[in-house]
Every structure is written in structure tokens, then in C-alpha cells.
């Protein structure tokens, strides 16, 4: 009994490509996500497989649309376990045609085979219609181009039109201008909202039809979604909510897309609309659609959890993720979608309130698109095991065998061919077990499922993670120090005379900024005779503020994701006569969930001062207030090459509030992803060549005393070979001289093999397989041990038991 660990470092092969000794894994790999907000699905379907190489390799096949004998398209059918298109009579298939509006419609839908290669797209209303009837489908928002790219790679798509999508996205995808429509209430039986919702959904469907992108037209879109997780807010609207969901379904069906519509987390989805599950363990928490033979769909299997500013690091163990998928398919699941399979970045101001710029970095493909091992590899092996079970899952007769308390076998058997598959499950979370199944003993670790594609041999166990591991590393680029010359421009702190809007009340931050900026200046003045010091008391509905007295910064305050409101109290030194208070109120994104989004408020709602000596309390809430929306630097676009000339830049100094900083840098050599280490800064926004890479907030520490995020992704698509303009707006003080330009890699990979074998059945000899990324070879073995080493990938040390010859043996194998 013993454990073996091995850590190697990969490097690029410069000349001899034949020298790459380990370019292919033992099992076929799965297709990677190709878009930031794109999730990947595993689908239960009919037929064989055909490899398609995308970003390494993939397993998808797309059948050509076929016609029936009368010239019409073939119907999409389901028996509750599978979605398929009939291409020839099959007496074994139990068929059921989905009916729309009480009429059986036929769909020209490709045969769906077990694969990863199904993109789930969220359509962001506020991105595509930022102003009423002003549409944007260009550049990064070219929805048609992206769907055609999916089709080019022979993948399928679910189009989640929503148009409310949540997704930790600003305002849940709803455009801000909707709030200003008279008498509107979002997401209920409200005529103004339904008018604009119908208009946008109809627009998207027309665009898709015009480009022939629905599967009924030979395109890749097989499912469309209307609304999203409505059951969480439906009780707030009562009967009006029930009427609304019926209307939404009828409206969507009336658009006649020729493909089914789904509703996420809506168990009573009307008529033929298919309800789906979102969650961590839909195989156990969701019983499937009620009535009829609608397929059992899992639209969001959360591979991690989205993180917010102030969060400590967290991740979902990959064995638990694999267990959930195996469990779902063992109980008749049809489609399982990973949310997210590829992490991403909330560029610009697109993240919802307090959501990190880094999004789902713990996904199998991280924020930079690099494989997070063992997550990526373990799921890959799971998908391979499920593919071995495809025919029995589709056509077999299901049964369940009790193997003991919280122990069971789920079996799918085809008697005509005498074949079967079995899923042996140990549902206990703390106790391992040995079970007897068909005359053989099987060891089942706690909370695990073993997959037997022939009802005899175990090819995969969800808890036994044999995939290699990887460690992500950041390397300071030489370009950090080359021409590290920073300049600055200080934003003017306004007083009452220099503001464009005046009111005798405190105005709402959302209503003033209208989602055009994070920032709003509040300013007023007062006189407190005989006092040199006073206490400033502010009550705010969120999200944060920076306070100035007579142009001097005195402090900051902020709320949190769960409690956006906060109190700010600070002593301030006064000058004789009139004193000026200036407050920079700010947002960290609009809310993305809950009922009555249109009624949410933010910003300062009460302010008073209290004299130190006299104790006199002065309420300034109804004082004469001046407001200025946005920053001077924003309005002039000084983060762009052209706009930078509109202000005078001077040599940079550190520690200054409300200050713009800029420098130029060349692109780091190579093709590795790029990140900015902003640990030396506080809070603000950053731009590279005019592209906003998102909000940074490294001064907001987690309970562990560390920033939730200090490294910020800069896509190479944003940069040029030389002379890249980097601009930051720092809100309350930082040192730009210590900003580090880094490259990112996962070239340190390692593996672990345990000799604690399962002796209850004939087990294969454990082996370790290490694979360098494409076009790379092993540079060196960094660590090897046979014994009980401690640590983690990238930071192993020898334990109390160690074989001194382990590294020598490992080098011989290499």
C-alpha cells in the first residue's frame, strides 16, 4: 500500500515536433466552449458517434435534415428519456410527438447523440437594445455570427431569449430604459412590460428565422427558452404571475419556431413548454416534468458558484460534480448542461451588483480558457463512460435493485440483444460499502457511483479521480518594467457651484446614472459656527461612497451583496465659515434578481452632521444639493488614444483619491494569456486600448484577509504588439508603479496514484498518465515521491514515508 505523486513541467517544443512524447490522452476528449457566456451540455440521444476536432478534439455529430414521404419535416419526439428525429421506422422506440397549441407540429431536428457540443446562449436584451429601438448586433454582440460559428463546428444550440436571464449580469439582462416606461411592472401581467417583451422576443426570433438558424430550418438551434426561474418570484405577484406565465408561453409558441420551448425551474410550465431544472443535484432534487412524456432536462448544473467582492475562494469538488451527472443519467435524464463549463470575464460594467469581474473561474475551463485539472479530465472520463452506455440508456428497460440501506443499482437492459448497463450507487456521504451485484462484490466509496457498461466491469467511479492535476502560475513579464512610466490626471472634486443638477432633496443613484456610469457626485454646503470638528453621519442604500470635506478625502464606506445599505460615520475638520461636502456615490452594477426590480433604489438617503463641542445636530437631507453624473475623465474618454489628449497629464504620485493613471506597455512575448496584478491598487475601473477590462476592488478583503480578486484578465485580442495604452481610474488611492503585467499558464501538471486497491473485484493495475498541452513536451520532472507526500499540485513536499529512488524511477519512465 502506498501513494505515488509526480509533478512535471511542460515547455514548448521549438523544432522537432516528433519529440513530443505525450500528445494524446487515453480517452477521446470533449469539445471546449467557444464563448465566454457559453455553456456546454451532455445529451442523451440515439445512434453512434463521429469525432470532430475543435480546440483539441470533440465528440459531436450533426445529421442532415430529412424529409418524410409527404415532403414535410420529421417530428421531434420524446419518450421522456430521449429527444430524437425519426429517420427510419423503429418498432422499439416508444414515440410521442410534442404538441403545440393542441396541433402536432413537425420539426426538422438533427439526431441528437451523446456528446459535448451543445452551446447554451443567453441573449442579453440590455446589450442588444441599449436604447428603445436602437439595436446592436455588431462586433462582440453579433449573435448571428456566433450561432453560425456553432453550426460550422457541427454543434447544437439552446437559445435562451429570456428576455430576463439573471446570470449575474447587469439588471438581469433587462435594459435600464424599461424602468422609465410609465406604469410598468417587470415580469408580471402588466401590459407595458408584455408589450416590450413581446417586441424584443419577436425581433430575435425573426432574425433567427431570416438566417435559417432554427433546427426546423436546418440550423443548429434545437431548443429556445422563454422566461427564467420565474417560480422564485411568482408568489410575489399572485394570480397576476400565473396569468403572466401562461401569456409568456402562449406568446412564445405563437412565434412558430418549429423547435420546443423550455422554461427553467418552472415545474408547471404551460402546455407543451418543457420545464427544466437548475441546481447542483437535479437527479435527486427534481422529479422531472409532470404529466406527458416531456424529456427530463437539466439546463444548469452549477460547476462552482459565482463569486462576489468580499468572498473567500471556493470550489465544488469534481467528484461531487461527476456524481451529480452520473446520478441524473442513471435516473433517466435526457440533457445535462454545465453552467459554466468555461469561466469568463465580466468586462466593462456588465456584472450585476457586487459580482466579481472574474466569472466562474473554477469551471473545467478557467477564466483564461485553460484546462482546470482534474476537473476537465475527470468529467471527460465520465462522458466517455456514459457514451459506452448510450444504447442501453436510450432503448433499455429501466429497473432499480436495492443493494442495502442507501445502496442501489439502476439498470437499463435490452433483452433482445442481451445487453445491459448498471449504475451502482452509494448514497451515504460518510460510509464506504461493499455490495454484491449479479454474483460479484463491488467496493463503493461513500457518495459515489460506479458505471458498469456491461453490468460487470467498472469503467468509472465518480469519486476515484485519476485525471492529472494542474497548477496555474503567473509569471511577471519583462514588459512590466520596460518604460514603466506612469502619468496621472486628478479628477476635480466639485462643490455646489460646479454641478449641473440641483434639488432640495437626495436623489436616487439609479435614476440619476441610468446605467450610463457607476458614479454620481453629491455636493452641498453648510456653516456650523464655533466648531472646528464635526461628525458626518450618512445613511446609504448602497453601494459605496467616498467622502470629501472642502476637497480633502476623509474616508469611504460600502455595503455588500447581501446588505447593500450601510452607515458611514466619520470625524471631519472644519474651516471657519462655509464648508463644502462632496460625496462620490457609486454602484457596482444593477441588481439581477428578485421581484419588482423596477422599484429598487440606491444611493444616499439621509445625511446629518453633529458638532463636537456643541453637540448640535444638523440634518442636511433637505439641504440645497448639487449633482454631477459621471466623471470628467469618462465624459472626455481619456481612457482612449484620442481622448487622452483632452486633459493635462502630470508625473504620477501614489495614494491619491479620484485619480486617473496611464502608461504604455508592449505585449508580453508568446501566446499565453495576460493578466494585470492590481494588488497595489484600491478600487476602480481599468481600460486597455479603450476596452474596459472590468471593475477592480482589491481593497475589499474577504474573511481570510485577502482580496477576492487581484488579477484581471486582458485578452490578447485587446492588445497590439507595441504601445498599448493602459488607463486606470483609482477611487481612493493606490500605487500604479507596482502594477504587474503577468502571463498565465498551467504548465505544471501532476498525478497521484493510490495503491489502496479494491480487492473485492479484479481491479486493473493503477497507472498515472501525464499529458502536456498541445505542442508542448516535458521540460523536467520537478517532484516525484512514493510514500505519503503532502501538499498540492505545484507545492508538494516529502512526507514521513518516502522512497528515495522515486525520482530516479520517474525519470527513467519519462
Buried (B, 14 or more C-beta within 10 A) or exposed (E): EBBBBBBBBBEBBEEEEEEBEBBEBEBBBBBBBBEBBBBBBBBBBBBEBEBBEBBBBBBBBBBEBBEEEEEEBBBBBBBBBBBBBBBEEEEEBEEBBBEBEEEEBBBBBBBBBBBBBBBBBBBBBBBBBBEEEEBEBEEEBEBEEBBBBBBEBBBBBBBBBBBBBBBBBBBBBBBBBBBEBEEBBBBBBBEBBBEBBBEBBBBBBEBBBEBEBBBBBBBBBBBBBBBBBBBBBBEEBEEEBBEBBBBBBEBBBEBBBBBBBBBBBBBBBBBBBBBBBBBBBBBEEBEBBEEEBBBBBBBBBBBBEBBBBBBEEEBBEBBBBBBBBBBBBBBBBBBBBBBBBBBBBBBBBBBBBBBBBBBBBBBBBBBBBBBBBBBBBBBBBBBBBBBBBBBBBBBBEBEEBEBEEBBBBBBBBBEEEEBBBBBBBBBBEEEEBBBEBEEBEBBBBBBBBBBBBEBBEBBBBBBBBBBBBBBBBBBEBEBBEEEBEBBBBBBBBBBBEEBEEEEEEBBBBBBBBEBEBBBBBBBBBBEBEEBEEBBBBBBBBBBBBBBBBBEEBBBBBBBBBEEBBBEBEBEBBBEEEEBBBBBBBBBBBBBBBBBEBBEBEBBBBBBBBBBBEEEBEBEBBEBBBBBBBBBBBBEBBBBBEEBBEBBEBEEBBBEBBBBBBBBBBBBBEEEBBBBBBBBBBBBBBBBBBBBBBBBBBBBBBBEEEEBBBBBBBBBEEBBEEEEBBBBBBBBBBBBBBBBBBBBBBBBBBBBBBEEEEBEBBEEEEBEBBBBBBEEBBBBEBBBBBBBEBEBEBBEBEBBEEBBEEBBEBBEEEB
